[in-house]
Amino acid sequence: MNIIYVLIPIAMIFVTIAVIVFFWAVKSNQYDDLDREGVNILFDEDVQPSNSIKKTQKKSEYSEIKSPQTTPLKTSDIKPDAH
């Protein structure tokens, strides 16, 4: 029964920390736009090379971005596990 005298203050500390973190998140506008990130994944964006890559590559190499050639996966290409 003496353990309850230790657990109640610890629980109160955890709740206090959780409330403080929640109010910090609300104050710093973490919950302003909940839908944008969920919708952003649906749209493709052109990836620009970073500055360090631009310095090492020639202009003609990165001016034309090519997409990788992909072939559709056939069911004959899938090998069963050897268990």
C-alpha positions as CSV (number, residue, x, y, z in Angstrom):
1,M,0.0,0.0,0.0
2,N,3.0,2.3,0.5
3,I,3.7,2.1,-3.2
4,I,0.7,4.2,-4.0
5,Y,2.4,7.2,-2.3
6,V,5.1,6.9,-4.9
7,L,2.9,6.1,-7.9
8,I,0.4,8.9,-7.5
9,P,3.1,11.7,-7.6
10,I,4.8,10.0,-10.6
11,A,1.4,9.8,-12.5
12,M,0.8,13.5,-11.7
13,I,4.2,14.4,-13.1
14,F,3.5,12.5,-16.3
15,V,0.1,14.1,-16.7
16,T,1.6,17.6,-16.1
17,I,4.3,16.9,-18.7
18,A,1.7,15.7,-21.2
19,V,-0.5,18.8,-20.7
20,I,2.5,21.1,-21.1
21,V,3.5,19.4,-24.3
22,F,0.0,19.5,-25.7
23,F,-0.4,23.3,-25.0
24,W,3.1,23.9,-26.5
25,A,2.0,22.1,-29.7
26,V,-1.2,24.1,-29.9
27,K,0.6,27.4,-29.2
28,S,3.3,26.6,-31.9
29,N,0.6,25.9,-34.5
30,Q,1.3,22.2,-34.9
31,Y,-2.5,21.5,-35.4
32,D,-3.3,24.3,-37.9
33,D,-3.3,22.3,-41.1
34,L,-4.0,18.6,-40.5
35,D,-5.0,17.8,-44.1
36,R,-2.2,19.2,-46.1
37,E,0.4,16.5,-45.4
38,G,-2.1,13.8,-46.1
39,V,-2.8,15.3,-49.5
40,N,0.8,16.2,-50.4
41,I,1.7,12.5,-50.8
42,L,-0.8,12.2,-53.7
43,F,1.1,14.7,-55.8
44,D,4.4,14.3,-57.5
45,E,7.0,17.0,-57.1
46,D,10.0,17.6,-59.3
47,V,13.1,16.9,-57.2
48,Q,15.8,19.5,-57.6
49,P,19.4,18.4,-57.1
50,S,21.1,19.9,-54.0
51,N,23.8,22.5,-54.2
52,S,26.6,20.0,-53.4
53,I,25.5,17.7,-56.2
54,K,25.2,20.7,-58.6
55,K,28.8,21.6,-58.0
56,T,30.1,18.2,-58.8
57,Q,28.0,17.6,-61.9
58,K,28.2,19.2,-65.3
59,K,25.4,21.5,-66.4
60,S,24.4,19.2,-69.3
61,E,24.1,16.2,-67.0
62,Y,21.5,17.6,-64.6
63,S,19.7,19.9,-66.9
64,E,17.7,17.0,-68.3
65,I,16.3,14.8,-65.6
66,K,15.5,11.3,-66.9
67,S,13.2,8.9,-65.1
68,P,14.4,5.3,-64.6
69,Q,13.2,2.7,-67.0
70,T,10.9,0.3,-65.1
71,T,9.4,-2.9,-66.5
72,P,6.3,-4.4,-65.0
73,L,6.8,-7.3,-62.8
74,K,5.5,-10.6,-64.2
75,T,4.2,-13.4,-62.0
76,S,6.9,-15.7,-63.6
77,D,9.6,-13.4,-62.1
78,I,8.4,-14.1,-58.6
79,K,10.2,-17.0,-57.0
80,P,8.7,-19.0,-54.1
81,D,10.4,-19.0,-50.8
82,A,12.7,-21.9,-50.1
83,H,11.4,-22.7,-46.7
